[in-house]
Amino acid sequence: MNHRQTVITPPQQRRKKRGVRLAVAYALRGLIALLALTLVVLLVCGILYVKEHLVPPTDNGSTETLDTGKDTTNEEAESTSQPQSPTDEYTAVLDAGHGGIQSGCAFDGVLEKDITLAVTLLAAEKLRAEGVTVILTREDDTDVSLEERCRIANDASADLFVSVHCNSYEDSSVCGFEGYYHNGTKGQRLAEYILAAANALGVKTRHVKDENYQVIRDTTMPAALMEIGFLSNPSERAELQSEEYQNTIAQAIANGVLAMRAAG
């Protein structure tokens, strides 16, 4: 009679096989987890790449600008002013010095009042072409008082005021374009902008000075009085009579005003 032998697996061998199966299972789980994590990382990186490189940035309305290192604090609170947009209304009052019976300085029949009016009218034309509202204290050979010139500018609540004059001196060799302001750093800045513009156009320039002239003292906005040349100097007097030089001076005044507008 044959007896079938029953093979009994020793406990140690059973435990060993179970351990191998568990190790394989854990390894598979770890591999699956690693693959899932890799997929997540790739997905996040893909989203960030698309956002950074393919999606256009949105305008969040930030007004932050680069720090130029310029100190903008002064008694006129310039630190609170914002740059003037070229599309905003901007008003400049241009004042042709003298007029009527007030001829100003005169040499060899050349009158200051005629030169200042010609240059001022040209400057007004150039500024209007750039969208600036220009108010003139006189448009012809009219005698306008200093008080009236200031009133015109103040009533208009103008952004700036420029008075145009010709100079004279006992020494006929003295020449050049110079500017004046009264207190206030904005008036000084306006005069400096105009002088810098004149210098850039090849005009001989002098300095900017603080003076107590009524039209720049009693106006309530940034104001500058520009002496565009010396009629006492024969060479400069001849230049000031020429249309070409008058146009150059007018362009310098216009450029200075536009620089002031851009600066705010």
Secondary structure, DSSP 4 states (H G I P E B T S, - for coil): ---PPPP---HHHHHHHHHHHHHHHHHHHHHHHHHHHHHHHHHHHHHHHHHHHTSPPP---------------STT-GGG--PPPTTS--EEEEEE--BTTB--SEETTEEHHHHHHHHHHHHHHHHHHTT-EEEES-SSS----HHHHHHHHHHTT-SEEEEEEEE--SSTT---EEEEE-SSHHHHHHHHHHHHHHHHTT--EEEEEE---HHHHS-SS-EEEEEEEETTSHHHHHHHHSHHHHHHHHHHHHHHHHHHHHH-
